[in-house]
Amino acid sequence: MHTGIHNTSEIGRLQKVMLHRPGAELENLMPEYLERLLFDDIPYLKEAQREHDAFADCLRSQGVEVVYLTDLVLQSITDDAVRQELMFQFLTEANIQEPRLRESLERYLGDMDDRQLVETMMAGVRKSSLNSAGGAKLGDYLSAVETDYPFAIDPLPNLYFTRDPFATIGIGVSLHKMHTTTRNRETLFGKFIFEHHPTYRNAPKWYDRGERSSLEGGDILVLSPQVLAVGISQRTQEDSIDQLAETILAKSKTFKKVLAFNIPKTRSFMHLDTVFTMVDRDKFTVHPNILSSITVFVMELGKDGAMTITQEDGRLEDILKEHLELDNVTLIPCGQGSEIDAAREQWSDGSNTLAIAPGEVVVYSRNHVTNRSLEDAGVKIHVIPSAELSRGRGGPRCMSMPLVREDVTN
Ligand SMILES: NC(=[NH2+])NCCC[C@H](N)C(=O)O
């Protein structure tokens, strides 16, 4: 079946990837609301875009086809009914209930062409722009009802972390219910892509955004065509993993095991891919602090179709060796084992590499200590600028969603 998606590993040569170039949503960040919007600082947009273009150029120069989220959403607006539905659901999920405000927003957005509409949904809507467009009546309403909150609709500043709202696994997609309200609104774009985009609408769904428990793409690692790893983290709950595992193991026809990694639930370790990524057939980056606390559960379907779960007690290297059938596994510690360098570089995603081929990864320039360890371990690195992009707490893996990778051969 052609689904537009083929992703059977973390490291197979990357052929097609989805990115989001940061846009006006970053200029709608204010210090007061950073925490709720999951930022620790405000990136300088122009510089962030320059860095992001360097990331995209780096990928293109390695033969990767880069597609952008905005374009995929635009290509999914196949007729006017889809556009109306997108706008309707967007306003509902932005929690616009007051009928007059909703009407003004419908008028404001309704006058835009498709691209402007999608970019505005992403950027958020300032009350000031509505007032000037909507006339005195709305202005009166807004100043009377909600005095000092400056947004009619919040921005979606985390969109450039395309790894999280949905994840490609095998030939299908896992569309997520996110842990936070701010990120949950992002998944609407994925819903429309996987319902309407001519290339992607047939992709099987392994998880859906209507589920009750949260699951985020940064926790999902496709270790091999048979083995999926999922983090039990601040963002991903065990119930979601039960459900994803059952569906994948029963329906994908290829996956045989899900390894659930229990990691500490903290902001800096929000997803599994902030502490652990695969860089080669037998090499992984890891944040040294998790090695003592990580536990791994192996989930498999028994002959009767019922799930069995076993807890692994050994060292991470040995667990990976066994389940990936490898002779040797090298863990490359973030920060070359120094407690200080490890903490600093992990905070700016030193362990969050994006593999573009086995043993070849994209990394942030600022994590020079970890980058040296990768080179010492024989990994080829492609270094991208990182001063502004890293302020959102995500690295090259978080900023990319592979759509097509070549299968890994031995
Ligand atoms: N896959 C990842 N590690 N993504 C990082 C996402 C960062 C983003 N600010 C958030 O908190 O959601």
The ligand as a Gaussian input file, in Angstrom:
#p B3LYP/6-31G(d) Opt

LIG

1 1
 N       11.205000      15.930000      20.692000
 C       11.565000      16.891000      21.526000
 N       12.455000      16.662000      22.464000
 N       10.950000      18.060000      21.425000
 C       11.275000      19.214000      22.194000
 C       10.115000      20.123000      22.292000
 C       10.402000      21.405000      23.008000
 C        9.181000      22.216000      23.272000
 N        9.486000      23.513000      23.772000
 C        8.282000      21.502000      24.260000
 O        8.464000      21.700000      25.435000
 O        7.409000      20.775000      23.898000

